[in-house]
Amino acid sequence: MSDEVLFQRGTILVRRLRLAPGQALPWHRDPYHRVAVVLHGDALAIEYRDGSEHEHIQLAPGQVGWDEPTERVHRGVNVGEQPYEEITIFFLDRPDAVPQPTEE
């Protein structure tokens, strides 16, 4: 997994995320609004720590998604055959906020 902050000014943070096939993000929450732009990849699964059924998302480069905040602990897993890459813009409530607090 590669996670790189590309830009931050005030409460706006822009991050590039890369996941190889089979790689997963750490368990985390998403307390802030965000916009994600898919640069590369074909499929992600969203797994929930509470054991409920996971979501399977088909992806295409150029796809854009608006995500609402959630306190539900989850992680994204690259279940596709291609490396996954996205740019995400986080709308934080303060400059020092953690955009996706981990819940290990």
Secondary structure, DSSP 4 states (H G I P E B T S, - for coil): -EEEEEEEETTEEEEEEEE-TT-BPPSEEE-SEEEEEEEE-SEEEEEETT-PPPEEEE--TT-EEEE--EEEEEEEEE-SSS-EEEEEEEE-SSTT--SS-B--
